[in-house]
Amino acid sequence: QARLVIVGDRAAGGLADGEHQFQVRAINTAGIASVEPALHEWLVEAGAPTTTIVSGPPATTLSTSASFTFSANEAGVTFECALEGPTCGSCASPAQYSDVAVGPRQFQVRAKDATGNLDPMPASYAWTILAPPETTIDSVPEDPTESTTATFEFSSDQADATFECAL
C-alpha cells in the first residue's frame, strides 16, 4: 500500500476552488499496468475570493484615461468591473478606460471563483479627474497704440492656477 499527499499547485495553501480528479493505476513487477485507473473526484470549496486593486491612476489627475491592475487570493478566477455604476461587466487585469468624464470617479472590481462564488465586498478605487483651467484675458492695451510697453490682466476659473505667458 502506498500513500500520496497532494500539495496544491494552483493556489497558496492548497488546491484551487473547483472540481478535482485523481487517477491512479497499479503496475506490477513485470511492468503491466491495470487497464482502468482508479478514479476519485471531489470539489474544493473554500468560500468566496477576495479581490485587491494593485494599482490605479493618481488620486487627482488631468488625464481622462485610467488603467487598473488587480488580483485575487484564489487562482482561476474571473473578474467583473464597474466604472461609475453597479453594473459589472466581464474584465481582465489590467482594465483600461479612456474618455472618462471630469470629476470624482469610482472603479470597482470583484472576483468570481470557479464554483461561482463572488467576492461579497468588491474592491473599490476612487480618484478625481480635474478639468484643465480656463484662462481669460481681462484687460489689454489699446490697439493701435504708440506705447512701447504693454500691460495685460488675466484670470483663471481655478483659484489655485498658475500662469505661463509668452509675448
Secondary structure, 3 states (H helix, E strand, C coil): CCCCCCCCCCECCECCCEEEEEEECCECCCCCECCCCEEEEEEECCCCCCEEEEECCCCEECCCCEEEEEEECCCCCEEEEEECCCCCEEECCCEEECCCCCEEEEEEEEEECCCCCECCCCEEEEEEECCCCCEEEEECCCCCCCCCCCCCEEEECCCCCCCCCCC
